[in-house]
C-alpha cells in the first residue's frame, strides 16, 4: 500500500520504516500492555524475545489532545472503510483493531490484541486463536469470535476485500469458530502470512457489515460512522478535519489516556511543517527540509526520528496496452540513467538513503542483499551511456525523444524535489519526463486501475524484504487494467516469481534468504519497479505536554502516524503531563 508523508504513505499498507529486523515472530510472545494476559501461545523455533507494546508505563489520568500534522495531499472524504486502501489509514488502529500487533521494529515481537493467544499446528498449516472476552464494540454490542470468522469469510466472498491475497495466494482454505476459538486452515505452511492476517486485517462487526450497503458493496461502502473496538471513535468529520474522541468502553483498562485526537487535512507539507515547528501540532509524518534549523531549533521539546524500512520507487506500467513502459529496454534505460545518491541528497536532504535495483533495503536487510548480482548487471552506479544505447536500440534519438509522464501526489514537496532530479537525469539520456501532480484521490484512482505510464510511489515493508517484494511483484496482488490492484500496480505477471513467493512460507531460514535473492534477481532482470530512495518513517513529535512516544530507545511501534495498525498502539500509550496535576 502507498505510504508517504500522508495517510497514504505506509500499507500502504510504509512504513515503511530502520533498526535491523529479522524473521517474523509467531511463537511464545509476551502480553500486551494493560491487558493482563499471559504470554501469547504457540511455540515456534527461532522466535524472538517477548515484547510489550507499551510506551507510557503505568496508569495515567485522562486528558489532553494530540493534533496530527500528516500531509494527505487532499481534503478528507470522511470515509472509514478498513477494506478500502484509499481511506483505511484513518480507520485501522484508530477505530478497528487486528487480532495481534506485530512490531516490525522489534524483530516481529507480538502483542495480544483481540486475540489473547494463538497456537500453530506442527506443520504450520493451521492456527487457532483464542479470542478475547469482555470486549465491546463502540455501539455497546459484544465482540465475539463470530465477528472474526465473519471478517475473514467476507474477504473470501468479496475478493476486493482480500488486500493481502490470503484466500487466493496464501492458501487460506477455511476460517471457523467454536466458542472463543477461531481456527484458520491453509493448504500448506503459512507462518510468514501471520504478519498480514493477524496484524494487518481490522476486525469488523458482523451486526453492522452483514446488512445494507455494507453487505452489498463492502469494498466501496463509505462507512461514515465506523463502529469498532479500537481506542477512539469518530466524533465528527469535515473535509478539513477529523475529530476522534476516546472510546469510553475500550477494553484496555484506563486507556486511552489522551481524550481527543485532531487530524487536520493538509494539502502540502509547508503549512503542516509550520504547525509542527510552532507546537500547534504535536505529531508529524512528513519531510521537513533543514529539519534541525526549521523544526528542532524552535523548541527543546521538538524531536524527530526516521527509521527506514522500504522503498520509494518509480512504478512503470507493464501492461501491454502501455507499449513504451512495457518495453524492457525503456525500463532498463531509466534504471541505468538514475543517480540515486543525487536523488537522495537533493530530493530528500539525505534523510532517505539511496535505494538499489534489487529492492532490498540496506543495511536493514543486508543478509538478503546480493551486491555481486547488482554489480554484475551494472546497476551499482549510474550508466548514462548504457541508457542512451538502450534507447537508441528501442528507436529513440535526439530527433525522436522518448516522452513520458509520471504521476505523483500534490503537496509531497520531497517527491517533487526528487522527481525534479529524476527529470534532469533522464533528460541527459534523451527522455523528456513530465511530472503530473494530482490530488490524492485522483492519484489513487489512476495508480490502482493502471491508468498511468509511470507513477512515483512507495509501499509498506515488513520483518523481511519478502513482505514488500510480495506486494510489488506477486501476480495475485494485481488486476487487469481498469480493475483495482491491491498493491502490484505495475501489473507484473511472472509465474516463476510467483512460485518463489509460494515456496517461502515452508522454507527454512537459510532457504528464505536464497529465495529473496532469487526474487531480487528478477528485479534486476525485468526491472518491474525502479527504486530511487529508501523510504523512512517520517516522524516528528513534541514532548512539551505529551509523553509516551515511541523512541529509538523504545521502538514499541513504527512511529509515523500513517503506519497501520501501529498508530493505534501509539495513541493508546500517549498521556498528557498537565492532566496528571
C-alpha positions in Angstrom: 0.0 0.0 0.0 1.2 3.5 -0.7 2.9 5.3 2.1 4.4 8.7 2.2 4.2 11.9 4.2 0.5 11.4 4.2 -2.0 8.9 5.4 -1.4 7.2 2.2 2.4 6.9 2.7 2.5 3.2 4.6 0.1 0.0 3.9 0.3 1.2 2.4 -0.3 -0.7 3.8 5.2 2.4 4.8 6.1 2.0 6.7 7.7 1.9 5.8 10.4 2.2 8.1 15.1 1.4 10.4 16.5 -0.7 13.1 17.6 -4.1 11.9 14.6 -6.5 11.7 14.7 -10.3 11.1 12.3 -13.1 10.9 8.6 -12.7 11.9 7.6 -13.6 15.3 4.9 -16.1 15.7 5.9 -18.1 18.8 6.0 -17.7 22.6 5.5 -14.0 23.0 4.6 -11.6 25.7 1.5 -10.0 26.9 0.2 -6.7 25.8 0.4 -3.5 27.8 -2.7 -3.0 30.0 -4.3 -6.3 29.1 -3.0 -8.5 31.9 -2.7 -11.5 29.6 -0.5 -14.5 29.8 2.1 -14.8 27.0 0.6 -15.4 23.7 0.8 -19.1 23.0 2.2 -21.4 20.3 5.9 -22.3 20.4 7.9 -21.8 17.3 11.6 -22.3 16.7 13.8 -19.3 16.4 11.2 -16.9 17.9 12.5 -13.6 19.2 12.1 -12.4 22.7 8.8 -11.3 24.0 8.0 -7.6 23.8 5.4 -5.3 25.3 3.9 -2.7 23.0 3.8 -0.2 25.8 5.1 3.3 25.5 3.8 5.1 28.7 4.0 2.8 31.6 1.6 2.6 34.5 -1.9 4.2 34.8 -2.4 7.9 34.0 -5.2 10.3 34.4 -7.2 11.0 31.3 -6.9 14.3 29.5 -5.2 16.2 26.7 -5.4 16.4 22.9 -2.9 15.3 20.2 -3.0 17.1 16.9 -1.6 15.2 13.9 0.2 17.0 11.1 0.4 14.4 8.3 0.0 15.6 4.8 -2.7 13.8 2.8 -2.5 15.9 -0.3 -6.3 16.2 -0.3 -9.2 17.1 1.9 -10.8 14.3 3.9 -13.5 12.3 2.2 -14.9 11.3 5.6 -14.9 7.6 4.8 -13.6 4.9 7.2 -13.8 1.6 5.4 -10.9 -0.6 6.7 -11.0 -2.6 3.5 -10.5 0.4 1.2 -6.8 1.2 0.8 -7.6 4.8 -0.2 -9.1 5.6 3.3 -8.2 2.8 5.7 -5.3 4.7 7.2 -7.8 6.8 9.0 -9.7 3.8 10.3 -7.2 1.0 11.2 -5.6 1.5 14.6 -7.9 4.4 15.5 -11.2 2.5 15.3 -10.5 -1.0 14.1 -8.1 -3.4 15.6 -6.3 -6.7 14.5 -6.0 -10.0 16.3 -2.4 -9.2 17.4 0.1 -6.4 16.9 3.4 -7.3 15.2 6.2 -4.9 15.8 8.4 -4.6 12.7 11.0 -2.6 14.7 11.4 -5.3 17.3 12.0 -8.3 15.0 8.3 -9.1 14.8 7.6 -9.2 18.5 3.9 -9.8 19.0 1.4 -8.3 21.5 -2.1 -9.7 22.1 -5.0 -7.5 20.8 -8.4 -9.0 20.0 -6.8 -12.5 20.4 -5.2 -13.3 23.7 -3.3 -16.3 22.4 -2.6 -18.4 19.3 -1.1 -21.8 18.6 0.2 -23.2 15.3 -0.2 -26.8 14.3 3.1 -28.7 14.0 3.2 -28.3 10.2 2.2 -24.6 10.5 -0.7 -25.2 8.1 -3.4 -24.2 10.7 -3.6 -21.8 13.6 -6.0 -21.5 16.4 -6.7 -18.1 18.0 -8.2 -17.6 21.5 -10.5 -14.6 21.2 -10.5 -12.0 23.9 -13.7 -12.0 26.1 -15.3 -8.9 27.6 -14.6 -6.7 24.6 -17.5 -4.5 23.3 -18.0 -2.7 20.0 -18.2 1.1 20.4 -22.0 0.8 20.0 -22.2 -1.4 23.1 -22.7 -4.8 21.3 -20.5 -7.6 22.4 -17.5 -8.6 20.3 -17.2 -12.4 19.7 -15.3 -15.0 17.7 -18.2 -14.9 15.2 -17.1 -11.3 14.2 -13.6 -12.6 13.4 -15.0 -15.5 11.4 -17.3 -13.2 9.5 -14.5 -10.7 8.7 -12.3 -13.3 7.1 -15.1 -15.1 5.3 -16.2 -11.8 3.8 -12.7 -11.5 2.3 -13.3 -14.8 0.6 -16.8 -13.9 -0.6 -15.7 -10.4 -1.8 -12.1 -10.8 -3.2 -11.7 -7.0 -3.4 -11.5 -7.0 0.4 -8.7 -9.6 0.4 -5.9 -7.0 0.3 -3.2 -9.5 1.1 -4.3 -12.3 -1.2 -4.9 -14.6 1.8 -7.5 -16.7 0.1 -6.1 -16.6 -3.4 -2.4 -16.6 -2.7 -1.6 -17.6 0.9 -3.6 -20.8 0.6 -6.2 -20.0 3.3 -8.9 -22.6 2.9 -11.3 -22.1 5.9 -11.9 -19.9 8.9 -14.2 -21.4 11.5 -15.2 -20.7 15.1 -16.2 -22.7 18.2 -16.7 -20.9 21.4 -13.9 -18.4 22.0 -11.6 -20.2 19.4 -11.1 -19.3 15.8 -9.3 -21.8 13.5 -7.7 -20.8 10.2 -6.6 -23.6 7.9 -4.2 -23.3 5.0 -3.2 -25.6 2.1 0.4 -25.6 3.3 2.7 -24.0 5.8 1.6 -20.4 6.2 3.7 -18.9 9.0 5.0 -15.8 7.1 1.5 -14.7 6.3 0.9 -14.2 10.1 2.1 -10.6 9.7 -0.7 -10.0 7.2 -3.7 -11.9 8.6 -3.0 -11.4 12.3 -1.6 -7.8 12.3 -3.0 -6.0 9.2 -6.6 -7.1 9.0 -9.0 -5.0 11.1 -11.9 -7.0 12.5 -15.3 -5.6 11.7 -18.7 -6.1 13.5 -20.9 -8.7 11.8 -24.1 -7.0 13.0 -23.1 -3.9 11.0 -21.4 -5.4 8.0 -23.9 -8.1 7.3 -26.7 -5.8 6.3 -27.4 -2.9 3.9 -24.8 -1.3 1.7 -22.0 -2.7 3.9 -23.1 -6.2 2.8 -23.9 -5.4 -0.8 -20.9 -3.1 -1.5 -18.4 -3.8 1.2 -15.3 -2.6 -0.8 -16.7 0.8 -1.6 -19.1 1.5 1.3 -18.2 4.9 2.8 -18.7 3.8 6.5 -19.0 7.4 7.7 -19.8 6.4 11.3 -17.5 3.4 12.0 -18.2 1.0 14.8 -15.0 -0.6 16.1 -13.2 -2.0 19.2 -10.3 0.5 19.0 -9.2 3.2 21.4 -11.0 6.0 19.6 -14.3 6.7 17.8 -15.0 9.3 15.1 -16.8 12.3 16.8 -17.0 14.4 13.7 -15.5 14.7 10.2 -15.4 17.5 7.7 -13.3 18.0 4.6 -10.8 19.9 6.7 -10.6 17.9 10.0 -11.3 14.6 11.6 -12.0 14.7 15.3 -11.6 11.5 17.3 -12.6 11.0 20.9 -11.6 8.3 23.4 -13.7 5.2 23.3 -15.3 5.1 26.8 -15.7 1.3 26.7 -12.3 0.5 25.4 -11.1 -3.0 26.6 -7.6 -2.0 27.8 -8.2 -0.7 31.4 -7.7 3.0 31.7 -6.7 3.5 28.1 -6.6 5.6 26.1 -5.2 8.4 28.3 -5.5 11.1 25.7 -9.1 12.2 25.3 -9.1 13.7 21.8 -7.3 13.5 18.5 -7.5 16.2 15.9 -6.4 15.3 12.4 -6.4 18.3 10.1 -6.3 17.9 6.3 -3.2 19.4 4.7 -2.8 19.9 1.0 1.0 20.2 1.1 3.9 20.0 3.5 4.6 23.6 4.2 1.7 24.5 6.5 2.0 21.2 8.3 5.7 21.8 8.9 4.9 25.3 10.3 2.3 23.8 12.7 4.8 21.3 13.9 7.6 23.8 14.4 5.3 26.1 16.4 3.9 23.3 18.5 0.4 23.7 17.2 0.6 20.1 16.1 2.4 17.5 18.2 2.8 14.5 15.9 4.1 14.8 12.4 4.7 12.4 9.5 6.3 14.3 6.6 9.5 15.5 5.1 10.9 18.8 6.6 14.0 20.2 4.8 16.7 21.5 7.1 14.9 20.0 9.9 17.4 20.9 12.7 17.1 24.6 11.8 13.5 24.8 10.8 12.0 22.4 13.4 14.4 21.2 16.1 15.8 24.6 16.9 12.4 26.1 17.6 11.9 24.2 20.8 13.8 21.7 23.0 10.5 19.7 23.0 10.6 19.2 19.3 12.1 15.8 18.4 12.4 13.6 15.3 13.5 10.1 14.4 13.5 8.5 10.9 13.7 4.7 11.0 14.0 3.3 7.4 12.1 0.2 6.2 11.0 0.1 2.5 11.5 1.8 -0.9 10.3 4.8 -2.8 10.2 3.9 -6.5 9.2 4.7 -10.0 6.4 2.2 -10.9 6.3 1.5 -14.6 3.0 0.2 -16.2 3.9 -3.2 -17.6 0.6 -3.9 -19.2 1.0 -4.5 -23.0 -1.5 -1.7 -23.6 1.3 0.7 -22.5 3.7 -0.1 -25.2 6.5 2.2 -24.0 6.8 1.3 -20.4 6.1 -2.4 -21.0 9.3 -2.3 -23.2 12.1 -3.8 -21.1 14.8 -1.7 -22.8 13.0 1.5 -21.8 12.8 0.4 -18.2 16.4 -0.6 -18.2 17.4 2.8 -19.6 15.6 4.6 -16.9 17.2 2.5 -14.2 20.7 2.9 -15.7 20.2 6.7 -16.0 19.4 7.4 -12.4 22.0 8.7 -9.9 20.2 7.6 -6.7 22.8 9.2 -4.5 21.9 12.6 -6.0 18.2 11.9 -5.7 18.7 11.2 -2.0 21.0 14.2 -1.4 18.9 16.8 -3.3 15.4 15.4 -3.2 15.4 14.1 0.4 18.2 16.1 2.0 20.0 12.8 2.6 17.4 11.8 5.2 16.3 8.9 2.9 19.3 6.8 1.7 19.8 5.8 -1.9 18.0 2.7 -2.9 19.2 -0.1 -5.2 17.7 -2.0 -8.1 17.4 -5.3 -6.1 14.6 -3.7 -4.0 16.3 -5.0 -0.8 16.7 -2.2 1.8 20.2 -1.9 3.2 21.7 -2.1 5.8 18.4 -3.3 7.4 18.3 -6.4 5.3 21.9 -6.9 4.3 21.9 -10.7 4.5 19.3 -10.7 1.7 21.2 -8.3 -0.5 23.0 -9.7 -3.5 25.7 -7.0 -4.0 27.6 -9.0 -6.6 24.5 -9.6 -8.8 23.8 -5.8 -8.7 27.3 -5.0 -9.8 27.4 -7.7 -12.5 24.3 -6.2 -14.0 25.9 -2.7 -13.9 23.2 -1.2 -11.6 25.6 -0.4 -8.8 26.3 3.0 -10.3 24.8 5.3 -12.9 25.5 4.4 -16.5 24.0 7.1 -18.8 25.9 5.8 -21.8 24.3 2.4 -21.4 20.9 4.2 -21.1 21.5 6.1 -24.4 22.5 2.8 -26.1 19.3 1.1 -25.0 17.1 3.9 -26.0 18.7 4.1 -29.4 18.1 0.4 -29.8 14.4 1.0 -29.0 14.2 3.6 -31.8 14.6 6.8 -29.9 17.1 9.6 -30.6 17.7 13.3 -30.2 15.3 13.9 -33.2 12.8 11.4 -31.8 13.0 11.7 -28.0 11.1 9.5 -25.7 8.3 11.4 -23.9 6.9 10.0 -20.7 4.6 11.2 -17.9 4.9 10.3 -14.2 2.1 10.8 -11.7 2.7 11.9 -8.1 0.8 13.4 -5.2 0.4 17.2 -5.0 1.8 18.6 -1.8 4.6 16.0 -1.4 7.4 18.5 -1.6 10.2 16.0 -1.2 8.7 13.8 -4.0 8.5 16.9 -6.2 12.2 17.7 -5.4 13.2 14.1 -6.1 11.3 14.0 -9.4 12.9 17.2 -10.4 16.3 15.5 -10.1 15.0 12.4 -11.9 13.7 14.7 -14.7 17.1 16.3 -15.1 18.9 12.9 -15.1 16.6 11.4 -17.7 16.8 14.5 -19.9 20.6 13.8 -20.3 19.9 10.4 -21.9 17.1 11.6 -24.1 13.9 11.1 -22.1 11.5 14.0 -21.7 9.7 13.5 -18.4 6.5 15.4 -17.5 5.6 15.4 -13.8 1.8 15.4 -13.1 0.9 16.4 -9.6 -2.5 15.0 -8.7 -4.8 15.2 -5.7 -4.5 12.1 -3.6 -7.9 10.6 -4.7 -7.1 11.1 -8.4 -3.7 9.7 -8.0 -5.0 6.6 -6.2 -7.6 6.0 -8.9 -5.0 6.1 -11.6 -2.5 4.1 -9.7 -4.9 1.3 -8.6 -6.6 0.9 -12.0 -3.4 1.2 -14.1 -4.2 4.5 -15.8 -0.7 5.8 -16.0 2.7 5.2 -17.7 4.9 5.9 -14.7 4.0 6.5 -11.1 6.0 7.7 -8.1 5.1 5.6 -5.1 6.1 3.7 -2.0 4.8 0.7 -0.2 4.9 -0.7 3.3 7.5 -3.2 4.4 7.7 -5.9 7.0 10.1 -8.0 9.1 11.9 -9.2 6.0 12.1 -8.0 2.3 9.6 -10.7 1.4 6.7 -8.5 2.5 7.4 -5.5 0.4 8.5 -7.6 -2.6 5.4 -9.7 -2.4 3.2 -6.6 -2.5 5.1 -5.3 -5.5 5.6 -8.5 -7.6 3.1 -11.2 -6.7 0.7 -11.6 -9.6 -2.3 -12.2 -7.3 -1.9 -8.7 -5.9 -2.5 -7.3 -9.4 -5.6 -6.9 -11.5 -6.5 -6.3 -15.2 -6.3 -2.7 -16.4 -9.4 -0.8 -15.3 -9.8 -3.0 -12.2 -8.2 -2.1 -8.8 -5.0 -3.8 -8.0 -4.3 -4.2 -4.2 -0.5 -3.5 -4.4 1.1 -4.9 -7.6 0.3 -1.7 -9.5 2.8 -2.3 -12.3 0.9 -5.4 -13.4 4.0 -7.6 -13.2 3.0 -11.2 -14.1 5.7 -13.8 -13.8 4.8 -17.4 -12.9 8.4 -18.2 -12.0 8.4 -15.4 -9.4 5.0 -16.4 -8.0 6.5 -19.9 -7.4 9.4 -18.4 -5.4 7.0 -16.5 -3.2 4.9 -19.6 -2.7 7.9 -21.6 -1.6 8.9 -19.0 1.0 6.3 -20.0 3.7 7.5 -23.6 4.1 11.3 -22.9 3.7 13.8 -22.8 6.5 15.6 -19.5 7.3 18.6 -20.1 5.1 16.4 -21.1 2.1 14.3 -18.0 2.6 17.4 -15.8 2.2 18.2 -17.6 -1.0 14.6 -17.2 -2.3 14.7 -13.4 -1.6 18.0 -13.2 -3.6 16.3 -15.1 -6.4 13.3 -12.8 -6.4 15.5 -9.8 -6.3 17.4 -11.1 -9.4 14.1 -10.6 -11.3 14.1 -7.0 -10.1 17.4 -6.7 -11.9 16.5 -8.8 -14.9 12.9 -7.5 -15.6 13.1 -4.0 -13.9 9.4 -4.3 -12.9 10.0 -1.5 -10.3 12.7 1.1 -10.2 13.6 2.1 -6.6 15.1 5.5 -6.1 15.4 6.1 -2.3 14.8 4.0 0.8 11.7 5.2 2.4 11.8 6.1 6.1 9.2 6.7 8.8 8.9 10.4 8.8 8.3 11.1 12.4 8.3 14.3 14.4 7.0 14.5 18.0 6.6 17.2 20.7 7.1 16.4 24.4 6.0 19.7 25.9 2.8 18.1 27.2 2.5 14.6 25.6 4.6 11.7 26.9 4.8 8.0 26.0 6.1 8.4 22.4 8.0 5.6 20.7 11.7 6.4 20.5 14.8 4.9 19.1 15.5 3.5 22.7 11.9 2.3 23.0 10.6 1.4 19.5 7.3 -0.1 20.7 5.7 0.7 17.3 6.5 2.2 14.0 6.3 5.8 14.9 4.9 7.7 11.9 1.2 8.5 12.1 0.4 6.9 8.8 1.5 3.4 9.9 -1.3 0.9 10.5 -2.1 -0.6 12.9 0.8 1.0 14.7 -1.0 4.3 15.0 -3.4 2.7 17.5 -0.5 1.5 19.7 0.9 5.0 19.9 -2.4 6.7 20.6 -3.3 4.2 23.3 0.0 4.9 25.2 0.3 8.7 24.9 -0.6 10.7 28.0 -0.8 14.4 29.0 1.6 15.7 31.7 -0.7 18.6 32.5 -3.6 16.2 33.1 -1.6 14.4 35.9 -1.6 17.5 38.1 
